[in-house]
């Protein structure tokens, strides 16, 4: 299902239509806002991707992240975190969703602290070279796309997603 020739990048944080539109004008980037009503499905986009970079705003772990944050506000919601985790794993297994090659966290200083702990704590601890902070400007994102680091791929999500309840905000990613 995944296009082997495209590097998939999810932009999160302060994502604007302007940034995605300007990135989409580059000859090697297909940039889409997949969170809009009527947008194509990720499966459709991945199947048709032909440019070296596919950049979009549909975070496949958004519901898991929200459930993780909610769990620490109210520990009685552990079952919701487990449901969202299993839903994400089912979507990955069915090819309806994929972990991106990279997350670019736009304007990390300007995002909510809990979101920062998710992306730059939990996810960055799992695969440090796959979650990168960047200024929320087209030129900065473009430079980052040209300088994406290599590193180990995401480990099997089944293992670390099912252990999210052990990741404590403010300590996520710390040894």
Secondary structure, 3 states (H helix, E strand, C coil): CCCCCCEEEEEEECCCHHHHHHHHCCCCEEEECCCCCCCCCHHHHHHHCCCCEEEECCCCCHHHHHHHHHHHHCHHHHHHHHHHHHHHHHHHHHCCCCCCCEEEEECHHHCCHHHHHHHHHHHHHHCHHHEEEECCCHHHHHHHHHCCCCCCCCCCHHHHHCCHHHCCCCCCCCC
